[in-house]
Amino acid sequence: MPTINMPLMRFIERENRSSYWQVLLIATVSGIANSLLLGIINHAAEAVTQNADLTQYFLLYITAFVLFLYGQWYAFGQAIQMVEEAIFNTRSRLTRKVQQVELAFIETQGSNELYSRLTQSDTLISQSIPQIIGAFQMFALMVFSLLYLGYVSVASFVITLLAIGLGVVYFLMQSQAIRAALHTVKQKEESYFASISHLVNGFKEIKVNEQKAKDLLKGITSASHDAQLIKYEVGKLEATIWGFGRLFIYALLPIMVFILPNLLHEQTQDIFKIVATLLFLTGSVTALVNIIPILNRVNLAVEDVFALETTMDNAIAHSQVIAANTVNFQDFNTLSIDCMQFSYPSTTGAAFGVGPFNEKIQRGELLFIIGGNGSGKSTFLKLLTGLYYPQTGGLSVDDTPIDVGTYAAYRRLFSIIFTDFHLFDKFYGVPDVDVQKVNEWLEKMQMQHKVEYKNGGFTSTNLSTGQRKRLAFIAAMLEDRPILVMDEFAADQDPQFRQYFYETLLGEVKSMGKTIIAVTHDDHYFHVADRVWKMDEGRIEKHSLTQ
Ligand SMILES: Nc1ncnc2c1ncn2[C@@H]1O[C@H](COP(=O)(O)OP(=O)(O)OP(=O)(O)O)[C@@H](O)[C@H]1O
């Protein structure tokens, strides 16, 4: 089957097993049936003036009407099903791909853009379907009304075709400008959304600082104003197209009534038929012109989804990891880091780099990593946990070097609580949650009076940062992975809990056989660690054995 080269149609075709041509065919048949109604009524009206039998017209009218109604109902139903299936398939695939891309992709992509593309386009596509199917019917109605017009009067047909042709040429000339302007609107809207996220996320800061609020609002107003101006221009262009569309059709009516009969001496009853057909045509052309702005926006939304998927595909193709489930490192004894080096991609000047690292971590060790701000501790943890890939050197577990086929299995060694940790609403990835164990951990983390475990998650999430971190710790414990990695876990805890954390809890976790790697600034408690590594300018500078 041929393809309609329009992003929306490519989207539907790509995501469905069945072809959309059947739906379009039924929509077209329904449109033809609609135009037949006109012909039947016209001829029936003529038959009335001649006192002829109207039974056949009545039966034909009923048949055409049923065909029109059923076709419309069927086409709508099918189209909605196809589009929703396409959206479902795309959503499932894109969310799977988000999981496949690497951390570096998410860090560079910009969460606002990613979030808006993943969520907003679908709604727009879904909402536009009734109008789009309607447009196909209206197109069929227009074509068959035109043919009927040709049957009634060749001259009227030629004049109308010329008018519609001129309208199409005018539309094509304008549509490029509209699409370009809509692209700019999208960019302006994204910058507006980014400013809004500052407004919401930085609410506390701007609430206490009027000047900050004023400056931010100035930026928001400017981004919004820019978008408004371009949208206004687009709206004006679309209104002009809409106006021209109607102008062509409405100009035709007086031509047919006042000029044509005098020039070509058409029959009076034919003039009636021509005018009735033109009124039908007016309806279909108006509906088609009305759909243009919607189509423009939907096609842009679809192109957005395509572009996002292509970017993700490229990122996944460059990813070094393939999912291999056969390797199991859970019983490891030693993690080795050999000549490992990593640099962030440089946009301007020298980029920050870490390494080379040549270290070993033994199973069951409690290792602290210390160092000043920006010394590379978090970067090192991301490398160690397999979230970043080194440019040179690498990791091995016992004697097995970690490569593209084993990275996924390697990552399964770790539970991680980063400084910007995310507390999930449920214990995802823990198949059979042991409620007793959760309650024991709630007690150990001194959270039993604050939250409860219910329906797969914790009951209260209105907690302080320190308390939320304690829940993240419980989730990490339930994951039950051999290595626990923490980035400044105790920074948000009160002094009593901090002491309990270092002097009791870490020892307890260690006695469970877990290896603990923790970034910390709490020099009071360095003595509890087996080893302390100090980082400076991306290097592990000093190993101090404390025990
Ligand atoms: N995504 C990134 N892209 C480019 N550079 C980055 C990125 N993340 C961090 N850096 C740079 O790497 C350096 C080390 O950052 P890192 O977060 O590893 O330090 P840190 O020791 O954990 O600091 P802190 O104690 O403040 O958390 C910083 O100078 C930072 O500018």
The ligand as a Gaussian input file, in Angstrom:
#p B3LYP/6-31G(d) Opt

LIG

0 1
 N       27.748000      16.184000      34.250000
 C       28.897000      16.863000      34.343000
 N       29.461000      17.397000      33.227000
 C       30.618000      18.067000      33.283000
 N       31.326000      18.259000      34.426000
 C       30.826000      17.754000      35.561000
 C       29.590000      17.035000      35.581000
 N       29.354000      16.639000      36.855000
 C       30.397000      17.101000      37.590000
 N       31.276000      17.765000      36.819000
 C       32.535000      18.378000      37.253000
 O       33.318000      17.404000      37.910000
 C       33.958000      17.952000      39.034000
 C       33.811000      16.977000      40.206000
 O       32.449000      16.868000      40.533000
 P       31.970000      15.811000      41.605000
 O       30.506000      15.974000      41.721000
 O       32.503000      14.493000      41.249000
 O       32.705000      16.342000      42.906000
 P       32.492000      15.937000      44.428000
 O       33.845000      15.641000      44.970000
 O       31.465000      14.877000      44.558000
 O       31.967000      17.311000      45.013000
 P       30.973000      17.595000      46.256000
 O       31.696000      17.245000      47.522000
 O       30.750000      19.056000      46.119000
 O       29.758000      16.769000      46.010000
 C       33.339000      19.301000      39.291000
 O       34.321000      20.290000      39.055000
 C       32.232000      19.432000      38.283000
 O       32.274000      20.686000      37.671000

